[in-house]
């Protein structure tokens, strides 16, 4: 049991769970729009791992060096994961051609600048510190990378169905990002939804977003945009997400946030795969 917890903690801390979640969201997009690419799947996984490892390394550079010296093995492991994922991402980018590079350039810029602090006259500016922008940026970037970017890459027609599912994806990411802001509300110095409006009002916002997704899914299944099986898979995930939001607060464990909340995307993908069997 202790070994299992230690293993789960490793997967969470090394951003392997978050990379898997991004991969699962992309796989759902493949299912929705009927295309498939192993190279894009690998790219989504390793680019997410690279981006989050980069931000983790950047954060560690700003922490106390005496603390870091006691965790040299952990730091070495984190650096190895970052360098390996950066190398694989670069190779995949070369394989997938210049078109992909053009599509992801705005995301690369956002990821590189996201943790960096700039001094403008006597004011320190950081993208992450702009009030309410963090959660919007996360939702937009994740929705773009796991849905809109591959759709554009494969030259899929941008129609009302794409916009509909992109909006649903944005709301879903927004909802599962709220518990992380709850977790950080006692240490975050920036204005976030839980910091300003409180935990209860943040949950109400999340429930409202989930209700919108459910209504859109009902419209989708009635208009036969999606099958009944796929509707049930997505709808059940939204219901499960609402349950997770209900039990969320700022004192939950690392496993709760890193496995249960982050794992909702993985569960959605599993439900979608299972729906194909019936």
C-alpha positions in Angstrom: 0.0 0.0 0.0 2.8 2.4 0.9 4.6 1.5 -2.4 1.4 2.2 -4.3 1.0 5.6 -2.7 4.6 6.5 -3.4 4.2 5.5 -7.0 1.0 7.5 -7.4 2.8 10.5 -5.8 5.7 10.1 -8.3 3.3 10.1 -11.2 1.6 13.2 -9.9 4.7 15.2 -9.0 6.5 14.3 -12.3 3.4 15.5 -14.3 2.8 12.1 -15.8 -0.9 12.1 -14.8 -1.5 15.6 -16.3 0.2 14.5 -19.5 -2.0 11.4 -19.7 -5.1 13.6 -19.1 -4.2 15.8 -22.0 -3.7 12.7 -24.2 -7.1 11.3 -23.1 -8.8 14.5 -24.0 -7.2 14.4 -27.5 -8.3 10.8 -27.9 -11.9 11.9 -27.2 -11.5 14.5 -29.9 -10.4 11.8 -32.3 -13.5 9.8 -31.5 -15.8 12.8 -31.9 -14.4 13.9 -35.3 -13.3 10.5 -36.7 -9.6 10.9 -37.3 -6.6 9.2 -35.9 -2.9 10.0 -35.5 -0.4 8.2 -33.3 2.2 10.9 -33.9 -0.2 13.7 -32.7 -1.1 11.5 -29.7 2.6 11.2 -28.7 3.0 14.9 -29.3 0.2 15.9 -27.0 1.5 13.7 -24.3 5.2 14.7 -24.4 4.5 18.4 -25.1 2.3 18.6 -22.1 4.9 16.8 -20.0 7.6 19.1 -21.3 5.5 22.3 -20.6 4.6 21.3 -17.1 8.1 20.1 -16.3 9.5 23.4 -17.6 7.2 25.3 -15.3 8.1 23.1 -12.4 11.8 23.6 -13.0 11.3 27.4 -13.3 9.4 27.3 -9.9 12.2 25.3 -8.3 14.8 27.9 -9.4 12.9 30.5 -7.3 12.8 28.4 -4.1 15.3 28.1 -1.3 18.6 26.4 -2.5 19.1 24.7 0.8 15.8 23.0 0.4 16.7 21.9 -3.1 20.0 20.5 -1.9 18.2 18.0 0.2 16.2 16.8 -2.8 19.0 16.5 -5.4 17.8 13.1 -6.5 14.3 14.4 -7.0 15.6 17.4 -8.9 17.8 15.2 -11.1 14.8 13.0 -11.9 12.7 16.1 -12.8 15.4 17.5 -15.0 15.8 14.2 -16.8 12.0 14.0 -17.5 12.1 17.6 -18.8 15.1 17.1 -21.1 13.8 13.8 -22.4 10.3 15.1 -23.0 11.7 18.2 -24.7 13.9 16.1 -27.0 11.0 13.8 -28.0 8.7 16.7 -28.5 11.2 18.4 -30.8 11.6 15.1 -32.8 7.9 14.8 -33.2 7.6 18.4 -34.2 10.1 17.7 -37.0 8.2 14.6 -38.1 4.8 16.4 -38.1 6.0 19.2 -40.3 6.0 23.0 -40.3 2.2 23.3 -40.3 2.0 22.1 -36.7 4.8 24.5 -35.6 2.7 27.4 -36.9 -0.4 26.2 -35.2 1.3 25.8 -31.8 3.5 28.9 -31.8 1.1 31.0 -29.7 0.9 28.2 -27.2 4.7 27.9 -27.1 5.0 31.6 -26.4 2.4 31.5 -23.6 4.1 28.5 -22.0 7.5 30.1 -22.1 6.3 33.4 -20.7 3.7 32.1 -18.2 6.0 31.7 -15.2 8.4 34.6 -16.0 8.3 37.8 -14.1 9.0 41.1 -15.9 9.8 44.4 -14.4 8.1 47.4 -16.0 9.3 50.6 -14.2 8.6 49.8 -10.5 6.0 47.1 -11.2 6.6 43.4 -11.4 4.4 41.8 -14.2 3.7 38.1 -14.6 1.1 36.6 -16.9 0.2 34.1 -14.2 -0.4 37.0 -11.8 -3.0 38.9 -13.9 -6.3 38.5 -12.0 -8.6 35.7 -13.2 -6.4 35.2 -16.3 -4.7 32.0 -15.1 -7.8 29.8 -15.2 -8.9 31.3 -18.5 -5.5 30.7 -20.1 -5.3 27.1 -18.8 -8.8 26.4 -20.2 -8.1 28.0 -23.6 -4.7 26.4 -24.1 -5.9 22.9 -23.1 -9.0 23.2 -25.2 -7.0 24.5 -28.2 -4.2 21.8 -27.9 -6.6 18.8 -27.3 -9.3 19.8 -29.8 -8.9 22.8 -32.1 -5.3 22.4 -33.0 -5.6 18.8 -34.3 -8.8 19.8 -36.1 -7.0 22.6 -37.8 -4.0 20.4 -38.5 -6.2 17.8 -40.3 -8.0 20.7 -42.2 -11.3 19.7 -40.7 -14.2 22.1 -41.4 -14.8 24.6 -38.6 -18.6 24.5 -38.2 -21.1 24.9 -35.4 -20.4 21.3 -34.2 -16.7 22.1 -33.7 -17.6 25.4 -31.9 -20.1 23.5 -29.7 -17.6 20.8 -28.6 -14.8 23.4 -28.2 -17.0 25.4 -25.9 -17.9 22.2 -23.9 -14.2 21.3 -23.7 -13.4 24.8 -22.5 -16.1 24.7 -19.8 -15.0 21.2 -18.6 -11.3 22.3 -18.2 -12.5 25.5 -16.4 -14.5 23.4 -14.0 -11.7 20.9 -13.1 -9.3 23.8 -12.8 -11.4 25.4 -10.0 -10.5 22.8 -7.3 -6.8 23.5 -8.0 -7.5 27.2 -7.3 -9.2 26.1 -4.1 -6.1 24.1 -3.1 -3.9 27.2 -3.6 -6.2 29.8 -2.2 -4.2 30.0 1.1 -0.8 30.4 -0.7 -1.9 32.2 -3.9 -1.3 36.0 -3.9 -3.2 36.5 -7.1 -6.9 37.0 -7.5 -8.6 33.7 -8.3 -12.3 32.8 -8.3 -12.1 31.0 -4.9 -9.9 33.8 -3.4 -12.4 36.5 -4.4 -15.8 34.7 -4.3 -15.2 31.9 -1.8 -15.4 28.2 -2.1 -19.2 27.9 -2.1 -19.7 30.4 -4.9 -16.8 28.8 -6.9 -18.7 25.5 -6.6 -21.9 27.2 -7.8 -20.1 28.5 -10.9 -18.7 25.1 -11.6 -22.1 23.5 -11.3 -23.6 26.1 -13.6 -20.9 25.4 -16.2 -21.5 21.6 -15.9 -25.3 22.3 -16.4 -24.5 24.1 -19.6 -22.5 21.2 -20.8 -25.3 18.7 -20.0 -27.8 20.8 -21.8 -25.6 21.0 -24.9 -25.1 17.2 -24.8 -28.8 16.7 -24.6 -29.2 18.9 -27.7 -26.4 17.0 -29.4 -28.0 13.6 -28.8 -31.5 14.8 -29.8 -30.1 16.3 -33.0 -28.1 13.1 -33.6 -24.8 14.8 -33.6 -23.6 12.1 -31.1 -24.9 8.6 -30.5 -26.8 7.7 -27.3 -23.9 5.6 -26.1 -21.5 8.5 -26.5 -24.0 10.8 -24.8 -24.2 8.5 -21.8 -20.4 8.3 -21.6 -20.0 12.0 -21.6 -23.0 12.7 -19.4 -21.9 10.3 -16.7 -18.5 11.9 -16.6 -20.1 15.3 -16.1 -22.3 13.9 -13.3 -19.1 12.4 -11.7 -17.3 15.7 -12.1 -20.1 17.5 -10.2 -19.7 15.0 -7.4 -16.0 15.6 -7.2 -16.6 19.4 -7.2 -19.1 18.9 -4.3 -16.4 17.3 -2.2 -13.7 19.7 -3.2 -12.2 22.1 -0.7 -8.8 23.7 0.1 -7.6 20.9 2.5 -7.7 17.8 0.3 -4.7 15.7 -0.2 -2.2 15.6 -3.1 -3.8 12.3 -4.3 -7.3 13.9 -4.4 -6.2 16.8 -6.7 -3.5 14.9 -8.7 -5.4 11.6 -9.2 -9.1 12.1 -8.7 -9.6 15.6 -10.1 -6.9 15.3 -12.8 -8.1 11.8 -13.6 -11.6 13.0 -14.6 -10.3 13.4 -18.2 -8.9 9.9 -18.1 -12.3 8.5 -16.8 -14.1 10.4 -19.6 -11.9 8.8 -22.2 -12.4 5.3 -20.6 -16.2 5.8 -20.7 -16.0 6.9 -24.3 -14.0 3.7 -25.2 -16.4 1.5 -23.3 -19.4 3.2 -25.1 -17.9 1.8 -28.3 -18.3 -1.7 -27.1 -22.1 -1.5 -27.0 
